[in-house]
Amino acid sequence: MNPPTRDPDRMALERTLLANERTLLAYVRTAMTLIVGGASLARFVPGMLATVGGWALVILGAVGFVIGARRFLVLRRYLKGEFP
């Protein structure tokens, strides 16, 4: 049985796709942390400033998630050759 041949270009593409997925997971992890932290701040810390700050963190987390997802999708399409 012959060992599989190594295609350096294909392996580089696979590494880049995996790095793109890891970056998406980092965006998701950061967004979730901001959302949970903001919700906790708004819910459990008394005061109007804490409530406003908490909601600001929730919105920031949601925006971060959208940015990360968009970046992931654009780069994945580019790497798969679906972009001009």
HELIX and SHEET records of a PDB file:
HELIX    1   1 PRO A    8  PHE A   44  1                                  37    
HELIX    2   2 MET A   48  LEU A   79  1                                  32    
END                                                                             
